[in-house]
Amino acid sequence: MDKERGLIRAAGSMSVMTMLSRIAGYFRDSLQATILGAANSSDAFVIAYRIPNMLRRLVAEGALTSAFVPTFARYIRKGDRDAMWRFAASVLYAMTVLLAVITVLGIVLSPLLVKALAWGFAVSPEKVALTISLNRLMFPYIFFISLSAIMSGILNAFDVFALPAFTPVLLNLAIIACAWTLKDRFSDPSYGFAVGVLAGGLLQLVVQVPALLRHGMSLRPPASLDLGGLKEIGRLILPRVFGVGIIQVNLVIDSQFATSLQTGSVSFLYYANRVTELTLGIFAISLSTVILPTLSRATADGDRERVRGLLSTAMRLLFFVSVPATLGLIVLRVPIIHVLFERGRFTREDTFLTASALAYYAIGLLPFAAVNIQATAFYAHRDTRTPVKVGALTFFLHLGLNFALRGPMKHSGIALSTSISALADSALLAWMLRRRAGEYLDAAVGRSAWHTLIAAGAMSAALLLGESFVDVVALHGLLAKVLALGGLIAGGASIYLGLMAILGNDEMRMLRSILGPAR
């Protein structure tokens, strides 16, 4: 129980910071919806921002971190601080050179990248030109944010999670400040958002430096590179790059299909996905980040029982959070989008079209969360190949579903395709992970799943009944709408938690023990 308490406390601490980031992110998205709407400027900004963001996930945050943290954890276990910091500095400076080259190439090749991601924009030369201009302005973001991700990985290895989780708040605040103050200074208001992205990336990098220095890292270049450590990272990272690359190719394909649909389709998917990420990021992503160093240490010690216990706890917590969130998003999809975004240039029609995508993205919430934990378990075993192989298989499923569903379902078909692919990915990884880590989907997971389904089902019925009496969209005044939606959510959550307590759910007992005094 003490180990479970420690894991949940760490995830909870990170979740608080992540929640602050998501709240700031909501205000950023709300401002974007108000100023840019779901029209040409918004579509152009979404695509232009996606390119450096995609490369960030490909080069650093996704691939490098999952290879770096387990390797760095082994250096920490050895106790040789000089070798440990030499390895960290070698990775940091090698990536600095690589990222500088990528940034320059990205700025030069921006027209080709935009055309590759958004061939549907070709019917509007002005839209293409705006996307290229925004993309070139934001491309240095990959340099700042990727180095920031490496620093976050170092801090995570020392079980420091709150600060790295807080840095995205700075990104969102920078975007909000620049977008608002610069909206009338450029030919298009989207430039203010682009300047904010650049400023936010720099802030995320700078704010972590003092923490690294306190832990003993020097920012001076190493006297000699740790070539052995870099080769080890290279061996682990290459399969992971392909794995993350498959995910990013899926995003490219989604963008390609969306740009060929009606104007605003890219934005409908973006806003719906952001709401899904709000739920996913607050706990699920935090949990996978927290569990990687812990799993890496347990794996390095050969503690197979500890590994199974960690995975079982993680999966039970995912059920506990993700299932009610999924059903809540589906039932309340229209009032949620209406309250969050419908103002300024974001219309009632935009609300219904975005809400449709949200419902289908929500179906994939639990599989997305599970994939993060399952892949993390493989990375802890220093196996980056298995998630890649599974991702390659589900890529073709995703592509076929996009072709099949785009016609009858438009942009909502793209969202459903993403969720079905995530479900297949999670199912395959679960089967393969059982062979590697043992039976982690044990009786406790099964019992927790049944409790969750019963309580979440009752919660959904209550929300449907409540929504039939309270039409949030028809109310007058933002405050009345917010209070009505908040009341529905609070009522649903109370019913869910109350039933889980009555059922004697283990996760409720864990949470009560954490909220109460430690014994």
C-alpha positions in Angstrom: 0.0 0.0 0.0 2.9 2.4 0.8 4.3 1.9 -2.7 0.9 2.4 -4.2 0.4 5.6 -2.1 3.8 6.9 -3.3 2.9 6.3 -6.9 -0.5 7.9 -6.7 0.9 10.8 -4.7 3.5 11.5 -7.4 0.9 11.1 -10.1 -1.5 13.3 -8.2 1.1 16.1 -7.7 1.9 16.0 -11.4 -1.8 15.9 -12.2 -2.3 19.2 -10.3 0.3 20.9 -12.4 -1.0 19.3 -15.5 -4.5 20.5 -14.6 -3.2 24.0 -14.3 -1.6 23.6 -17.8 -4.9 22.3 -19.2 -6.9 25.1 -17.7 -4.5 27.6 -19.2 -4.6 25.6 -22.4 -8.4 25.9 -22.4 -8.2 29.7 -22.1 -5.7 29.7 -25.0 -8.1 27.6 -27.1 -11.1 29.7 -26.1 -9.2 32.8 -27.2 -8.2 31.1 -30.4 -11.9 30.2 -31.1 -13.0 33.8 -30.3 -10.3 35.5 -32.4 -9.8 33.0 -35.2 -13.0 31.0 -35.1 -13.0 27.8 -37.2 -12.2 29.4 -40.5 -9.1 29.9 -42.7 -6.9 31.6 -40.1 -7.6 28.9 -37.5 -7.0 26.1 -40.0 -3.7 27.7 -41.1 -2.4 28.1 -37.6 -3.4 24.5 -36.6 -1.4 23.1 -39.5 1.5 25.5 -39.2 1.8 24.7 -35.4 1.4 20.9 -36.0 4.6 20.6 -38.1 7.2 21.7 -35.4 5.0 20.0 -32.7 5.0 16.8 -34.7 8.8 16.9 -35.1 9.2 17.6 -31.4 7.3 14.5 -30.5 9.3 12.5 -33.2 12.8 13.8 -32.2 12.7 14.5 -28.5 9.6 14.3 -26.2 8.3 10.9 -27.4 11.3 9.0 -28.7 14.3 10.4 -26.8 12.7 10.7 -23.4 11.5 7.0 -23.5 15.0 5.9 -24.4 16.9 8.4 -22.1 15.1 8.0 -18.8 15.6 4.2 -18.4 19.3 4.6 -19.5 19.9 7.6 -17.2 18.2 5.6 -14.3 20.8 2.9 -14.7 23.6 5.5 -14.4 21.9 6.8 -11.2 21.7 3.3 -9.8 25.5 2.8 -10.4 26.2 5.9 -8.1 29.0 7.3 -10.4 27.9 11.0 -10.5 30.7 12.1 -12.8 29.7 9.4 -15.4 26.0 10.2 -14.9 26.4 13.9 -15.6 28.8 13.3 -18.5 26.2 11.1 -20.1 23.4 13.7 -19.6 25.6 16.5 -21.0 26.6 14.4 -24.0 23.0 13.8 -24.9 22.0 17.5 -24.3 24.8 18.9 -26.5 24.4 16.2 -29.2 20.7 17.1 -29.4 21.5 20.8 -29.5 23.5 20.4 -32.7 20.9 18.1 -34.3 18.0 20.4 -33.4 19.8 23.4 -34.8 20.2 21.6 -38.2 16.5 20.5 -38.1 15.4 24.0 -37.4 17.3 25.5 -40.3 16.1 22.8 -42.7 12.5 23.2 -41.5 12.5 26.9 -42.2 14.0 26.4 -45.7 11.7 23.5 -46.6 8.5 24.9 -45.0 6.6 25.2 -48.4 7.2 21.5 -49.1 6.2 20.5 -45.6 3.0 22.5 -45.7 2.0 21.1 -49.1 2.7 17.6 -47.8 0.4 18.1 -44.7 -2.3 20.2 -46.3 -2.7 19.5 -49.9 -6.4 20.3 -49.5 -5.4 23.9 -49.0 -4.2 24.2 -52.6 -7.6 25.6 -53.7 -6.8 28.7 -51.6 -3.3 30.2 -52.4 -3.8 32.8 -49.6 -4.4 30.1 -47.1 -1.2 28.2 -48.2 0.9 31.4 -48.0 -0.4 32.2 -44.5 0.3 28.6 -43.3 3.9 28.7 -44.7 4.6 32.1 -43.1 3.3 31.0 -39.7 5.2 27.8 -39.9 8.5 29.5 -40.6 7.9 31.9 -37.7 7.2 29.0 -35.3 9.8 26.5 -36.5 12.5 27.5 -33.9 10.0 26.3 -31.3 11.2 22.7 -31.9 14.7 23.8 -30.8 13.5 25.2 -27.5 10.9 22.7 -26.6 13.0 19.6 -27.5 15.8 20.7 -25.2 13.2 21.5 -22.6 11.9 17.9 -23.0 15.4 16.5 -22.4 15.8 18.6 -19.2 12.3 17.3 -18.1 13.5 13.7 -18.6 16.6 14.4 -16.4 14.4 15.8 -13.6 11.9 13.0 -14.0 14.7 10.5 -13.4 15.3 12.2 -10.0 11.5 11.8 -9.3 11.0 15.6 -9.9 7.7 15.8 -11.8 5.9 19.0 -10.7 8.2 21.5 -12.4 8.3 19.8 -15.8 4.6 19.4 -15.6 4.2 23.1 -14.8 6.2 24.4 -17.8 3.4 24.0 -20.3 1.5 26.6 -18.3 4.1 29.1 -19.3 3.7 28.2 -23.0 -0.1 28.7 -22.7 0.2 32.0 -20.8 2.8 33.3 -23.4 0.4 32.4 -26.3 -2.5 34.1 -24.5 -0.5 37.2 -23.8 1.0 37.6 -27.2 -2.3 36.6 -29.1 -4.3 39.2 -27.2 -1.7 42.1 -27.3 -0.7 41.5 -30.9 -4.0 40.6 -32.5 -4.2 44.0 -34.3 -0.5 44.5 -35.0 -0.2 42.0 -37.9 -2.0 41.5 -41.2 -3.7 38.4 -39.7 -4.4 37.8 -36.0 -2.9 34.3 -36.2 0.6 35.8 -36.1 0.1 36.8 -32.5 -0.5 33.2 -31.6 2.7 32.2 -33.5 4.8 34.7 -31.6 3.4 33.3 -28.4 4.4 29.8 -29.3 8.0 30.9 -29.8 8.1 32.9 -26.6 6.5 30.0 -24.6 9.0 27.5 -25.9 11.9 29.6 -24.7 10.3 30.1 -21.3 9.8 26.3 -20.9 13.5 25.8 -21.5 14.9 28.6 -19.3 12.7 27.9 -16.2 14.1 24.3 -15.8 17.8 25.4 -15.8 18.0 26.3 -12.0 16.5 23.0 -11.0 19.1 21.1 -13.0 21.9 23.2 -11.5 20.6 22.4 -8.0 20.8 18.7 -8.8 24.5 19.1 -9.8 24.4 19.3 -13.5 26.8 21.7 -15.3 25.7 23.4 -18.5 29.3 23.5 -19.7 30.1 21.1 -22.7 31.6 17.8 -21.5 35.4 17.4 -21.9 34.6 14.3 -24.0 31.4 12.8 -25.2 30.1 9.6 -23.7 30.1 7.8 -27.0 29.0 4.5 -25.4 26.0 6.2 -23.8 25.1 7.9 -27.0 25.3 4.7 -28.9 23.1 3.0 -26.3 20.6 5.9 -26.8 20.8 5.6 -30.5 20.1 1.8 -30.3 17.0 2.4 -28.2 15.8 5.5 -29.9 15.7 4.4 -33.5 12.9 1.9 -33.1 11.1 4.5 -31.0 11.5 7.1 -33.7 9.8 4.8 -36.1 7.1 4.1 -33.5 6.4 7.8 -32.9 6.8 8.4 -36.6 3.9 6.1 -37.2 1.7 8.1 -34.8 2.8 11.3 -36.5 2.1 9.9 -40.0 -1.4 9.0 -38.7 -1.8 12.7 -37.8 -0.6 13.7 -41.2 -3.1 11.4 -42.8 -5.8 12.8 -40.6 -4.9 16.3 -41.7 -4.8 15.4 -45.3 -8.3 13.9 -45.1 -9.6 16.9 -43.1 -8.2 19.5 -45.4 -10.1 18.0 -48.3 -13.4 18.3 -46.4 -15.4 21.5 -45.7 -13.6 24.6 -44.4 -13.2 24.3 -40.6 -12.8 20.5 -40.5 -9.2 20.8 -39.3 -10.4 23.1 -36.6 -13.3 20.9 -35.6 -11.0 18.0 -35.0 -8.4 20.2 -33.3 -10.9 21.6 -30.7 -12.5 18.2 -30.1 -9.1 16.6 -29.6 -8.0 19.4 -27.2 -11.0 18.6 -25.0 -10.1 14.9 -25.0 -6.5 15.7 -24.2 -7.7 17.9 -21.3 -9.1 14.7 -19.7 -6.3 12.4 -20.9 -3.5 14.7 -19.8 -4.7 15.5 -16.3 -4.1 12.0 -15.0 -3.4 9.4 -17.6 -0.3 11.1 -19.1 0.9 12.1 -15.7 0.7 8.5 -14.5 2.7 7.2 -17.4 5.3 9.8 -16.9 5.6 9.1 -13.2 5.6 5.3 -13.6 8.5 5.2 -16.2 11.4 5.8 -13.7 9.7 3.5 -11.1 9.2 0.7 -13.6 12.8 1.2 -14.9 14.2 0.8 -11.4 12.1 -2.3 -10.7 13.1 -3.8 -14.0 16.8 -3.1 -13.4 16.5 -4.8 -10.0 14.8 -7.8 -11.6 11.7 -7.4 -9.3 9.1 -9.0 -11.6 6.5 -9.0 -8.9 6.9 -5.3 -8.3 6.6 -4.7 -12.1 3.3 -6.6 -12.2 2.0 -4.7 -9.1 2.8 -1.3 -10.6 1.1 -2.2 -13.9 -2.0 -3.6 -12.1 -2.3 -0.4 -10.0 -1.8 1.8 -13.1 -4.5 0.0 -15.1 -7.0 0.1 -12.2 -6.4 3.8 -11.9 -6.9 4.3 -15.6 -10.3 2.5 -15.5 -11.3 4.5 -12.4 -10.7 7.9 -14.2 -11.1 7.2 -18.0 -14.4 5.3 -18.1 -16.6 7.9 -16.4 -14.7 10.6 -18.3 -15.5 8.9 -21.6 -19.2 8.5 -20.8 -19.4 12.0 -19.4 -17.9 13.6 -22.6 -20.3 11.6 -24.8 -23.4 12.5 -22.9 -22.5 16.2 -22.4 -20.6 16.8 -25.6 -22.8 19.6 -26.9 -23.0 21.7 -23.7 -19.3 21.2 -23.1 -18.3 22.6 -26.5 -21.0 25.3 -26.4 -19.7 26.6 -23.0 -16.0 26.2 -23.8 -15.9 27.7 -27.3 -19.1 29.2 -28.7 -18.4 32.9 -28.8 -16.8 35.4 -31.2 -16.3 33.8 -34.6 -17.2 30.3 -33.3 -20.8 29.7 -34.3 -23.6 27.4 -33.2 -23.0 25.2 -36.2 -19.3 24.9 -35.3 -20.4 23.7 -31.8 -22.5 20.8 -33.2 -19.8 19.8 -35.7 -17.1 19.9 -33.0 -19.3 18.0 -30.5 -19.8 15.2 -33.0 -16.0 14.7 -33.3 -15.7 14.9 -29.5 -18.0 12.0 -29.0 -16.0 9.8 -31.3 -12.6 10.9 -29.9 -14.0 10.1 -26.4 -14.5 6.5 -27.3 -10.7 6.2 -27.6 -10.0 7.8 -24.2 -9.3 4.6 -22.3 -7.4 2.9 -25.1 -5.2 6.0 -25.6 -4.5 6.0 -21.8 -3.8 2.3 -21.7 -1.4 2.5 -24.7 0.7 5.1 -22.8 1.1 2.8 -19.8 1.6 -0.4 -21.9 4.3 1.3 -24.1 5.9 2.7 -21.0 6.3 -0.8 -19.6 8.1 -2.0 -22.7 10.4 1.1 -22.6 11.2 0.3 -18.9 12.4 -3.2 -20.2 14.4 -1.2 -22.8 12.3 -2.8 -25.5 11.4 0.0 -28.0 10.7 -2.4 -30.9 7.5 -4.1 -29.8 5.3 -0.9 -29.6 6.7 0.0 -33.1 5.6 -3.3 -34.6 2.2 -3.0 -33.1 1.9 0.6 -34.3 2.9 -0.4 -37.8 0.0 -2.9 -37.9 -2.6 -0.5 -36.6 -1.4 2.2 -39.0 -2.8 0.3 -41.9 -6.1 -0.2 -40.0 -6.2 3.5 -39.4 -5.6 4.3 -43.0 -8.3 2.0 -44.2 -10.8 3.3 -41.7 -10.1 6.9 -42.8 -10.9 5.9 -46.4 -14.0 4.0 -45.4 -15.5 6.5 -42.9 -14.6 9.9 -44.3 -17.3 9.8 -46.9 -20.4 8.9 -44.8 -19.2 10.5 -41.6 -17.0 13.4 -42.8 -14.6 14.7 -40.1 -16.3 12.6 -37.4 -15.3 9.5 -39.3 -11.6 10.6 -38.9 -12.1 10.9 -35.2 -13.8 7.4 -35.0 -11.0 5.9 -37.0 -8.4 7.3 -34.5 -10.3 5.7 -31.6 -10.8 2.3 -33.2 -7.1 2.2 -34.1 -6.2 3.1 -30.5 -8.4 0.2 -29.3 -6.6 -2.3 -31.6 -3.2 -0.9 -30.5 -4.1 -1.3 -26.8 -5.5 -4.8 -27.2 -2.4 -6.1 -29.1 0.0 -4.5 -26.6 -1.9 -6.0 -23.7 -1.6 -9.4 -25.1 2.2 -9.0 -25.8 2.9 -7.4 -22.4 1.4 -10.3 -20.5 4.1 -12.5 -22.1 6.8 -10.0 -21.0 5.6 -8.9 -17.5 3.3 -11.7 -16.5 -0.5 -11.5 -15.7 -0.8 -7.8 -14.7 -4.5 -7.8 -15.8 -5.3 -9.7 -12.6 -8.4 -10.3 -10.6 -8.0 -6.9 -9.0 -8.2 -5.2 -12.4 -11.2 -7.2 -13.4 -13.0 -6.4 -10.1 -12.2 -2.7 -10.6 -13.4 -2.7 -14.2 -16.8 -4.1 -13.1 -17.2 -1.6 -10.3 -16.3 1.2 -12.7 -18.8 0.1 -15.4 -21.7 -0.2 -12.9 -21.0 3.2 -11.3 -20.3 5.0 -14.6 -23.4 3.5 -16.2 -25.5 4.9 -13.4 -23.8 8.2 -13.7 -24.5 8.4 -17.4 -28.2 7.7 -16.9 -28.4 10.4 -14.3 -26.6 12.9 -16.6 -29.1 12.1 -19.4 -32.0 12.7 -17.1 -30.4 15.9 -15.7 -29.8 17.2 -19.2 -33.4 16.6 -20.2 -34.4 19.0 -17.4 -31.6 21.6 -17.8 -30.9 22.7 -21.4 -27.6 24.4 -21.0 -27.4 25.7 -24.6 -30.8 27.4 -24.2 -29.9 29.4 -21.1 -29.0 33.1 -21.2 -25.7 34.4 -20.0 -22.3 32.7 -19.7 -22.4 32.5 -16.0 -25.8 30.6 -16.0 -24.4 28.2 -18.6 -21.2 27.5 -16.6 -23.1 27.0 -13.4 -25.6 24.6 -15.1 -22.9 22.6 -16.8 -20.8 22.6 -13.6 -23.8 21.4 -11.6 -24.4 18.5 -14.0 -20.7 17.5 -13.9 -20.5 17.8 -10.1 -23.7 15.8 -9.7 -22.5 13.1 -12.0 -19.2 12.9 -10.3 -20.9 12.6 -6.9 -23.1 9.8 -8.0 -20.1 7.9 -9.5 -17.8 8.3 -6.5 -20.7 7.5 -4.1 -21.5 4.2 -5.9 -17.8 3.3 -6.1 -17.6 3.8 -2.3 -20.7 1.7 -1.7 -19.2 -1.1 -4.0 -16.1 -1.1 -1.8 -13.8 -0.1 -4.7 -10.1 -0.5 -4.0 -9.1 2.7 -5.8 -11.6 4.7 -3.6 -9.9 3.2 -0.5 -6.4 4.2 -1.9 -7.6 7.7 -2.6 -9.1 8.1 0.9 -5.9 6.8 2.4 -3.9 9.4 0.5 -6.3 12.3 1.3 -6.2 11.2 4.9 -3.1 11.3 7.1 -0.3 8.8 6.2 -0.1 5.9 8.6 
